[in-house]
């Protein structure tokens, strides 16, 4: 997996995964309430989905977001105009969905799946079933 910093106006395509880093006030409870409110208000969005969030040290909130294909019956105007979704649109939706605007967009990274990462995942996916078969055979032997 590789992260590349991108600008807020880069057009994103369905299947793209981005990380959005926000700076926050650092107050734990208001930040937790803010994140819960954001996820609740944006769960019905069709153009992107918040996959996860994290609160690393240093007054930051990181959202990992999957860009998805919008439903055909509710295609937003940005798609109809051929613009597509950008990190600026997602950032505005996240900040707008919060209770209080304590989030400031800092950096945006696009997550790229590298060939080495795919090979590691594929290797693990093949190794685990083989390990299970060996374990079963060993148990049956006894």
MODELLER restraints for C-alpha pairs under 7 A, 6 or more apart:
rsr = mdl.restraints
at = mdl.atoms
rsr.add(forms.Gaussian(group=physical.xy_distance, feature=features.Distance(at['CA:1:A'], at['CA:111:A']), mean=6.67, stdev=0.5))
rsr.add(forms.Gaussian(group=physical.xy_distance, feature=features.Distance(at['CA:1:A'], at['CA:112:A']), mean=5.76, stdev=0.5))
rsr.add(forms.Gaussian(group=physical.xy_distance, feature=features.Distance(at['CA:1:A'], at['CA:113:A']), mean=4.73, stdev=0.5))
rsr.add(forms.Gaussian(group=physical.xy_distance, feature=features.Distance(at['CA:1:A'], at['CA:114:A']), mean=5.31, stdev=0.5))
rsr.add(forms.Gaussian(group=physical.xy_distance, feature=features.Distance(at['CA:1:A'], at['CA:117:A']), mean=5.67, stdev=0.5))
rsr.add(forms.Gaussian(group=physical.xy_distance, feature=features.Distance(at['CA:2:A'], at['CA:111:A']), mean=5.69, stdev=0.5))
rsr.add(forms.Gaussian(group=physical.xy_distance, feature=features.Distance(at['CA:2:A'], at['CA:112:A']), mean=5.05, stdev=0.5))
rsr.add(forms.Gaussian(group=physical.xy_distance, feature=features.Distance(at['CA:2:A'], at['CA:113:A']), mean=6.35, stdev=0.5))
rsr.add(forms.Gaussian(group=physical.xy_distance, feature=features.Distance(at['CA:2:A'], at['CA:114:A']), mean=6.47, stdev=0.5))
rsr.add(forms.Gaussian(group=physical.xy_distance, feature=features.Distance(at['CA:3:A'], at['CA:109:A']), mean=5.71, stdev=0.5))
rsr.add(forms.Gaussian(group=physical.xy_distance, feature=features.Distance(at['CA:3:A'], at['CA:110:A']), mean=5.60, stdev=0.5))
rsr.add(forms.Gaussian(group=physical.xy_distance, feature=features.Distance(at['CA:3:A'], at['CA:111:A']), mean=4.65, stdev=0.5))
rsr.add(forms.Gaussian(group=physical.xy_distance, feature=features.Distance(at['CA:3:A'], at['CA:112:A']), mean=6.15, stdev=0.5))
rsr.add(forms.Gaussian(group=physical.xy_distance, feature=features.Distance(at['CA:4:A'], at['CA:109:A']), mean=5.19, stdev=0.5))
rsr.add(forms.Gaussian(group=physical.xy_distance, feature=features.Distance(at['CA:4:A'], at['CA:110:A']), mean=5.25, stdev=0.5))
rsr.add(forms.Gaussian(group=physical.xy_distance, feature=features.Distance(at['CA:4:A'], at['CA:111:A']), mean=6.56, stdev=0.5))
rsr.add(forms.Gaussian(group=physical.xy_distance, feature=features.Distance(at['CA:5:A'], at['CA:108:A']), mean=5.71, stdev=0.5))
rsr.add(forms.Gaussian(group=physical.xy_distance, feature=features.Distance(at['CA:5:A'], at['CA:109:A']), mean=4.24, stdev=0.5))
rsr.add(forms.Gaussian(group=physical.xy_distance, feature=features.Distance(at['CA:5:A'], at['CA:110:A']), mean=6.30, stdev=0.5))
rsr.add(forms.Gaussian(group=physical.xy_distance, feature=features.Distance(at['CA:6:A'], at['CA:108:A']), mean=5.70, stdev=0.5))
rsr.add(forms.Gaussian(group=physical.xy_distance, feature=features.Distance(at['CA:6:A'], at['CA:109:A']), mean=5.58, stdev=0.5))
rsr.add(forms.Gaussian(group=physical.xy_distance, feature=features.Distance(at['CA:6:A'], at['CA:110:A']), mean=6.49, stdev=0.5))
rsr.add(forms.Gaussian(group=physical.xy_distance, feature=features.Distance(at['CA:7:A'], at['CA:108:A']), mean=6.85, stdev=0.5))
rsr.add(forms.Gaussian(group=physical.xy_distance, feature=features.Distance(at['CA:8:A'], at['CA:86:A']), mean=6.48, stdev=0.5))
rsr.add(forms.Gaussian(group=physical.xy_distance, feature=features.Distance(at['CA:8:A'], at['CA:87:A']), mean=4.77, stdev=0.5))
rsr.add(forms.Gaussian(group=physical.xy_distance, feature=features.Distance(at['CA:8:A'], at['CA:88:A']), mean=4.85, stdev=0.5))
rsr.add(forms.Gaussian(group=physical.xy_distance, feature=features.Distance(at['CA:9:A'], at['CA:86:A']), mean=5.46, stdev=0.5))
rsr.add(forms.Gaussian(group=physical.xy_distance, feature=features.Distance(at['CA:9:A'], at['CA:87:A']), mean=6.23, stdev=0.5))
rsr.add(forms.Gaussian(group=physical.xy_distance, feature=features.Distance(at['CA:9:A'], at['CA:88:A']), mean=5.99, stdev=0.5))
rsr.add(forms.Gaussian(group=physical.xy_distance, feature=features.Distance(at['CA:10:A'], at['CA:86:A']), mean=5.64, stdev=0.5))
rsr.add(forms.Gaussian(group=physical.xy_distance, feature=features.Distance(at['CA:10:A'], at['CA:87:A']), mean=6.82, stdev=0.5))
rsr.add(forms.Gaussian(group=physical.xy_distance, feature=features.Distance(at['CA:11:A'], at['CA:84:A']), mean=6.08, stdev=0.5))
rsr.add(forms.Gaussian(group=physical.xy_distance, feature=features.Distance(at['CA:11:A'], at['CA:85:A']), mean=5.94, stdev=0.5))
rsr.add(forms.Gaussian(group=physical.xy_distance, feature=features.Distance(at['CA:11:A'], at['CA:86:A']), mean=4.88, stdev=0.5))
rsr.add(forms.Gaussian(group=physical.xy_distance, feature=features.Distance(at['CA:12:A'], at['CA:84:A']), mean=6.83, stdev=0.5))
rsr.add(forms.Gaussian(group=physical.xy_distance, feature=features.Distance(at['CA:12:A'], at['CA:85:A']), mean=5.72, stdev=0.5))
rsr.add(forms.Gaussian(group=physical.xy_distance, feature=features.Distance(at['CA:12:A'], at['CA:86:A']), mean=5.59, stdev=0.5))
rsr.add(forms.Gaussian(group=physical.xy_distance, feature=features.Distance(at['CA:13:A'], at['CA:67:A']), mean=6.50, stdev=0.5))
rsr.add(forms.Gaussian(group=physical.xy_distance, feature=features.Distance(at['CA:14:A'], at['CA:67:A']), mean=4.85, stdev=0.5))
rsr.add(forms.Gaussian(group=physical.xy_distance, feature=features.Distance(at['CA:14:A'], at['CA:68:A']), mean=4.50, stdev=0.5))
rsr.add(forms.Gaussian(group=physical.xy_distance, feature=features.Distance(at['CA:14:A'], at['CA:69:A']), mean=5.36, stdev=0.5))
rsr.add(forms.Gaussian(group=physical.xy_distance, feature=features.Distance(at['CA:15:A'], at['CA:66:A']), mean=6.39, stdev=0.5))
rsr.add(forms.Gaussian(group=physical.xy_distance, feature=features.Distance(at['CA:15:A'], at['CA:67:A']), mean=5.43, stdev=0.5))
rsr.add(forms.Gaussian(group=physical.xy_distance, feature=features.Distance(at['CA:15:A'], at['CA:68:A']), mean=5.95, stdev=0.5))
rsr.add(forms.Gaussian(group=physical.xy_distance, feature=features.Distance(at['CA:16:A'], at['CA:66:A']), mean=5.99, stdev=0.5))
rsr.add(forms.Gaussian(group=physical.xy_distance, feature=features.Distance(at['CA:16:A'], at['CA:67:A']), mean=5.34, stdev=0.5))
rsr.add(forms.Gaussian(group=physical.xy_distance, feature=features.Distance(at['CA:17:A'], at['CA:65:A']), mean=5.60, stdev=0.5))
rsr.add(forms.Gaussian(group=physical.xy_distance, feature=features.Distance(at['CA:17:A'], at['CA:66:A']), mean=4.62, stdev=0.5))
rsr.add(forms.Gaussian(group=physical.xy_distance, feature=features.Distance(at['CA:17:A'], at['CA:67:A']), mean=6.26, stdev=0.5))
rsr.add(forms.Gaussian(group=physical.xy_distance, feature=features.Distance(at['CA:17:A'], at['CA:110:A']), mean=6.02, stdev=0.5))
rsr.add(forms.Gaussian(group=physical.xy_distance, feature=features.Distance(at['CA:17:A'], at['CA:111:A']), mean=5.50, stdev=0.5))
rsr.add(forms.Gaussian(group=physical.xy_distance, feature=features.Distance(at['CA:18:A'], at['CA:64:A']), mean=5.81, stdev=0.5))
rsr.add(forms.Gaussian(group=physical.xy_distance, feature=features.Distance(at['CA:18:A'], at['CA:65:A']), mean=5.33, stdev=0.5))
rsr.add(forms.Gaussian(group=physical.xy_distance, feature=features.Distance(at['CA:18:A'], at['CA:66:A']), mean=6.69, stdev=0.5))
rsr.add(forms.Gaussian(group=physical.xy_distance, feature=features.Distance(at['CA:18:A'], at['CA:108:A']), mean=6.93, stdev=0.5))
rsr.add(forms.Gaussian(group=physical.xy_distance, feature=features.Distance(at['CA:18:A'], at['CA:109:A']), mean=5.50, stdev=0.5))
rsr.add(forms.Gaussian(group=physical.xy_distance, feature=features.Distance(at['CA:18:A'], at['CA:110:A']), mean=4.31, stdev=0.5))
rsr.add(forms.Gaussian(group=physical.xy_distance, feature=features.Distance(at['CA:18:A'], at['CA:111:A']), mean=5.56, stdev=0.5))
rsr.add(forms.Gaussian(group=physical.xy_distance, feature=features.Distance(at['CA:19:A'], at['CA:62:A']), mean=6.50, stdev=0.5))
rsr.add(forms.Gaussian(group=physical.xy_distance, feature=features.Distance(at['CA:19:A'], at['CA:63:A']), mean=5.62, stdev=0.5))
rsr.add(forms.Gaussian(group=physical.xy_distance, feature=features.Distance(at['CA:19:A'], at['CA:64:A']), mean=4.52, stdev=0.5))
rsr.add(forms.Gaussian(group=physical.xy_distance, feature=features.Distance(at['CA:19:A'], at['CA:65:A']), mean=6.26, stdev=0.5))
rsr.add(forms.Gaussian(group=physical.xy_distance, feature=features.Distance(at['CA:19:A'], at['CA:108:A']), mean=5.71, stdev=0.5))
rsr.add(forms.Gaussian(group=physical.xy_distance, feature=features.Distance(at['CA:19:A'], at['CA:109:A']), mean=5.06, stdev=0.5))
rsr.add(forms.Gaussian(group=physical.xy_distance, feature=features.Distance(at['CA:19:A'], at['CA:110:A']), mean=6.33, stdev=0.5))
rsr.add(forms.Gaussian(group=physical.xy_distance, feature=features.Distance(at['CA:20:A'], at['CA:62:A']), mean=5.58, stdev=0.5))
rsr.add(forms.Gaussian(group=physical.xy_distance, feature=features.Distance(at['CA:20:A'], at['CA:63:A']), mean=5.27, stdev=0.5))
rsr.add(forms.Gaussian(group=physical.xy_distance, feature=features.Distance(at['CA:20:A'], at['CA:64:A']), mean=6.55, stdev=0.5))
rsr.add(forms.Gaussian(group=physical.xy_distance, feature=features.Distance(at['CA:20:A'], at['CA:107:A']), mean=6.11, stdev=0.5))
rsr.add(forms.Gaussian(group=physical.xy_distance, feature=features.Distance(at['CA:20:A'], at['CA:108:A']), mean=4.66, stdev=0.5))
rsr.add(forms.Gaussian(group=physical.xy_distance, feature=features.Distance(at['CA:20:A'], at['CA:109:A']), mean=6.54, stdev=0.5))
rsr.add(forms.Gaussian(group=physical.xy_distance, feature=features.Distance(at['CA:21:A'], at['CA:60:A']), mean=6.71, stdev=0.5))
rsr.add(forms.Gaussian(group=physical.xy_distance, feature=features.Distance(at['CA:21:A'], at['CA:61:A']), mean=5.92, stdev=0.5))
rsr.add(forms.Gaussian(group=physical.xy_distance, feature=features.Distance(at['CA:21:A'], at['CA:62:A']), mean=4.58, stdev=0.5))
rsr.add(forms.Gaussian(group=physical.xy_distance, feature=features.Distance(at['CA:21:A'], at['CA:63:A']), mean=6.70, stdev=0.5))
rsr.add(forms.Gaussian(group=physical.xy_distance, feature=features.Distance(at['CA:21:A'], at['CA:105:A']), mean=6.19, stdev=0.5))
rsr.add(forms.Gaussian(group=physical.xy_distance, feature=features.Distance(at['CA:21:A'], at['CA:106:A']), mean=5.51, stdev=0.5))
rsr.add(forms.Gaussian(group=physical.xy_distance, feature=features.Distance(at['CA:21:A'], at['CA:107:A']), mean=5.11, stdev=0.5))
rsr.add(forms.Gaussian(group=physical.xy_distance, feature=features.Distance(at['CA:21:A'], at['CA:108:A']), mean=6.16, stdev=0.5))
rsr.add(forms.Gaussian(group=physical.xy_distance, feature=features.Distance(at['CA:22:A'], at['CA:60:A']), mean=5.57, stdev=0.5))
rsr.add(forms.Gaussian(group=physical.xy_distance, feature=features.Distance(at['CA:22:A'], at['CA:61:A']), mean=5.17, stdev=0.5))
rsr.add(forms.Gaussian(group=physical.xy_distance, feature=features.Distance(at['CA:22:A'], at['CA:62:A']), mean=6.25, stdev=0.5))
rsr.add(forms.Gaussian(group=physical.xy_distance, feature=features.Distance(at['CA:22:A'], at['CA:103:A']), mean=5.75, stdev=0.5))
rsr.add(forms.Gaussian(group=physical.xy_distance, feature=features.Distance(at['CA:22:A'], at['CA:104:A']), mean=5.20, stdev=0.5))
rsr.add(forms.Gaussian(group=physical.xy_distance, feature=features.Distance(at['CA:22:A'], at['CA:105:A']), mean=4.45, stdev=0.5))
rsr.add(forms.Gaussian(group=physical.xy_distance, feature=features.Distance(at['CA:22:A'], at['CA:106:A']), mean=5.20, stdev=0.5))
rsr.add(forms.Gaussian(group=physical.xy_distance, feature=features.Distance(at['CA:23:A'], at['CA:59:A']), mean=5.84, stdev=0.5))
rsr.add(forms.Gaussian(group=physical.xy_distance, feature=features.Distance(at['CA:23:A'], at['CA:60:A']), mean=4.64, stdev=0.5))
rsr.add(forms.Gaussian(group=physical.xy_distance, feature=features.Distance(at['CA:23:A'], at['CA:61:A']), mean=6.44, stdev=0.5))
rsr.add(forms.Gaussian(group=physical.xy_distance, feature=features.Distance(at['CA:23:A'], at['CA:103:A']), mean=5.64, stdev=0.5))
rsr.add(forms.Gaussian(group=physical.xy_distance, feature=features.Distance(at['CA:23:A'], at['CA:104:A']), mean=5.13, stdev=0.5))
rsr.add(forms.Gaussian(group=physical.xy_distance, feature=features.Distance(at['CA:23:A'], at['CA:105:A']), mean=6.45, stdev=0.5))
rsr.add(forms.Gaussian(group=physical.xy_distance, feature=features.Distance(at['CA:23:A'], at['CA:106:A']), mean=6.31, stdev=0.5))
rsr.add(forms.Gaussian(group=physical.xy_distance, feature=features.Distance(at['CA:24:A'], at['CA:59:A']), mean=5.25, stdev=0.5))
rsr.add(forms.Gaussian(group=physical.xy_distance, feature=features.Distance(at['CA:24:A'], at['CA:60:A']), mean=5.61, stdev=0.5))
rsr.add(forms.Gaussian(group=physical.xy_distance, feature=features.Distance(at['CA:24:A'], at['CA:61:A']), mean=6.87, stdev=0.5))
rsr.add(forms.Gaussian(group=physical.xy_distance, feature=features.Distance(at['CA:24:A'], at['CA:102:A']), mean=5.59, stdev=0.5))
rsr.add(forms.Gaussian(group=physical.xy_distance, feature=features.Distance(at['CA:24:A'], at['CA:103:A']), mean=4.91, stdev=0.5))
rsr.add(forms.Gaussian(group=physical.xy_distance, feature=features.Distance(at['CA:24:A'], at['CA:104:A']), mean=6.63, stdev=0.5))
rsr.add(forms.Gaussian(group=physical.xy_distance, feature=features.Distance(at['CA:25:A'], at['CA:59:A']), mean=6.26, stdev=0.5))
rsr.add(forms.Gaussian(group=physical.xy_distance, feature=features.Distance(at['CA:25:A'], at['CA:102:A']), mean=6.18, stdev=0.5))
rsr.add(forms.Gaussian(group=physical.xy_distance, feature=features.Distance(at['CA:26:A'], at['CA:59:A']), mean=4.60, stdev=0.5))
rsr.add(forms.Gaussian(group=physical.xy_distance, feature=features.Distance(at['CA:34:A'], at['CA:98:A']), mean=5.49, stdev=0.5))
rsr.add(forms.Gaussian(group=physical.xy_distance, feature=features.Distance(at['CA:34:A'], at['CA:99:A']), mean=6.02, stdev=0.5))
rsr.add(forms.Gaussian(group=physical.xy_distance, feature=features.Distance(at['CA:37:A'], at['CA:97:A']), mean=6.99, stdev=0.5))
rsr.add(forms.Gaussian(group=physical.xy_distance, feature=features.Distance(at['CA:37:A'], at['CA:98:A']), mean=5.99, stdev=0.5))
rsr.add(forms.Gaussian(group=physical.xy_distance, feature=features.Distance(at['CA:37:A'], at['CA:99:A']), mean=6.87, stdev=0.5))
rsr.add(forms.Gaussian(group=physical.xy_distance, feature=features.Distance(at['CA:38:A'], at['CA:94:A']), mean=6.18, stdev=0.5))
rsr.add(forms.Gaussian(group=physical.xy_distance, feature=features.Distance(at['CA:38:A'], at['CA:97:A']), mean=5.06, stdev=0.5))
rsr.add(forms.Gaussian(group=physical.xy_distance, feature=features.Distance(at['CA:38:A'], at['CA:98:A']), mean=5.20, stdev=0.5))
rsr.add(forms.Gaussian(group=physical.xy_distance, feature=features.Distance(at['CA:41:A'], at['CA:97:A']), mean=6.07, stdev=0.5))
rsr.add(forms.Gaussian(group=physical.xy_distance, feature=features.Distance(at['CA:43:A'], at['CA:49:A']), mean=6.94, stdev=0.5))
rsr.add(forms.Gaussian(group=physical.xy_distance, feature=features.Distance(at['CA:46:A'], at['CA:68:A']), mean=6.81, stdev=0.5))
rsr.add(forms.Gaussian(group=physical.xy_distance, feature=features.Distance(at['CA:46:A'], at['CA:69:A']), mean=6.94, stdev=0.5))
rsr.add(forms.Gaussian(group=physical.xy_distance, feature=features.Distance(at['CA:46:A'], at['CA:70:A']), mean=4.81, stdev=0.5))
rsr.add(forms.Gaussian(group=physical.xy_distance, feature=features.Distance(at['CA:46:A'], at['CA:71:A']), mean=6.16, stdev=0.5))
rsr.add(forms.Gaussian(group=physical.xy_distance, feature=features.Distance(at['CA:47:A'], at['CA:67:A']), mean=6.18, stdev=0.5))
rsr.add(forms.Gaussian(group=physical.xy_distance, feature=features.Distance(at['CA:47:A'], at['CA:68:A']), mean=5.10, stdev=0.5))
rsr.add(forms.Gaussian(group=physical.xy_distance, feature=features.Distance(at['CA:47:A'], at['CA:69:A']), mean=5.70, stdev=0.5))
rsr.add(forms.Gaussian(group=physical.xy_distance, feature=features.Distance(at['CA:47:A'], at['CA:70:A']), mean=4.59, stdev=0.5))
rsr.add(forms.Gaussian(group=physical.xy_distance, feature=features.Distance(at['CA:48:A'], at['CA:65:A']), mean=6.71, stdev=0.5))
rsr.add(forms.Gaussian(group=physical.xy_distance, feature=features.Distance(at['CA:48:A'], at['CA:66:A']), mean=5.62, stdev=0.5))
rsr.add(forms.Gaussian(group=physical.xy_distance, feature=features.Distance(at['CA:48:A'], at['CA:67:A']), mean=4.38, stdev=0.5))
rsr.add(forms.Gaussian(group=physical.xy_distance, feature=features.Distance(at['CA:48:A'], at['CA:68:A']), mean=5.06, stdev=0.5))
rsr.add(forms.Gaussian(group=physical.xy_distance, feature=features.Distance(at['CA:49:A'], at['CA:65:A']), mean=5.64, stdev=0.5))
rsr.add(forms.Gaussian(group=physical.xy_distance, feature=features.Distance(at['CA:49:A'], at['CA:66:A']), mean=5.27, stdev=0.5))
rsr.add(forms.Gaussian(group=physical.xy_distance, feature=features.Distance(at['CA:49:A'], at['CA:67:A']), mean=6.54, stdev=0.5))
rsr.add(forms.Gaussian(group=physical.xy_distance, feature=features.Distance(at['CA:50:A'], at['CA:63:A']), mean=6.70, stdev=0.5))
rsr.add(forms.Gaussian(group=physical.xy_distance, feature=features.Distance(at['CA:50:A'], at['CA:64:A']), mean=6.02, stdev=0.5))
rsr.add(forms.Gaussian(group=physical.xy_distance, feature=features.Distance(at['CA:50:A'], at['CA:65:A']), mean=4.52, stdev=0.5))
rsr.add(forms.Gaussian(group=physical.xy_distance, feature=features.Distance(at['CA:50:A'], at['CA:66:A']), mean=6.44, stdev=0.5))
rsr.add(forms.Gaussian(group=physical.xy_distance, feature=features.Distance(at['CA:51:A'], at['CA:64:A']), mean=5.51, stdev=0.5))
rsr.add(forms.Gaussian(group=physical.xy_distance, feature=features.Distance(at['CA:51:A'], at['CA:65:A']), mean=5.39, stdev=0.5))
rsr.add(forms.Gaussian(group=physical.xy_distance, feature=features.Distance(at['CA:51:A'], at['CA:66:A']), mean=6.48, stdev=0.5))
rsr.add(forms.Gaussian(group=physical.xy_distance, feature=features.Distance(at['CA:52:A'], at['CA:63:A']), mean=5.87, stdev=0.5))
rsr.add(forms.Gaussian(group=physical.xy_distance, feature=features.Distance(at['CA:52:A'], at['CA:64:A']), mean=5.23, stdev=0.5))
rsr.add(forms.Gaussian(group=physical.xy_distance, feature=features.Distance(at['CA:53:A'], at['CA:61:A']), mean=6.96, stdev=0.5))
rsr.add(forms.Gaussian(group=physical.xy_distance, feature=features.Distance(at['CA:53:A'], at['CA:62:A']), mean=5.39, stdev=0.5))
rsr.add(forms.Gaussian(group=physical.xy_distance, feature=features.Distance(at['CA:53:A'], at['CA:63:A']), mean=4.37, stdev=0.5))
rsr.add(forms.Gaussian(group=physical.xy_distance, feature=features.Distance(at['CA:53:A'], at['CA:64:A']), mean=6.09, stdev=0.5))
rsr.add(forms.Gaussian(group=physical.xy_distance, feature=features.Distance(at['CA:54:A'], at['CA:61:A']), mean=5.83, stdev=0.5))
rsr.add(forms.Gaussian(group=physical.xy_distance, feature=features.Distance(at['CA:54:A'], at['CA:62:A']), mean=5.20, stdev=0.5))
rsr.add(forms.Gaussian(group=physical.xy_distance, feature=features.Distance(at['CA:54:A'], at['CA:63:A']), mean=6.69, stdev=0.5))
rsr.add(forms.Gaussian(group=physical.xy_distance, feature=features.Distance(at['CA:55:A'], at['CA:61:A']), mean=4.87, stdev=0.5))
rsr.add(forms.Gaussian(group=physical.xy_distance, feature=features.Distance(at['CA:55:A'], at['CA:62:A']), mean=6.49, stdev=0.5))
rsr.add(forms.Gaussian(group=physical.xy_distance, feature=features.Distance(at['CA:78:A'], at['CA:84:A']), mean=5.52, stdev=0.5))
rsr.add(forms.Gaussian(group=physical.xy_distance, feature=features.Distance(at['CA:78:A'], at['CA:85:A']), mean=6.88, stdev=0.5))
rsr.add(forms.Gaussian(group=physical.xy_distance, feature=features.Distance(at['CA:91:A'], at['CA:105:A']), mean=6.89, stdev=0.5))
rsr.add(forms.Gaussian(group=physical.xy_distance, feature=features.Distance(at['CA:95:A'], at['CA:101:A']), mean=6.17, stdev=0.5))
rsr.add(forms.Gaussian(group=physical.xy_distance, feature=features.Distance(at['CA:95:A'], at['CA:103:A']), mean=6.33, stdev=0.5))
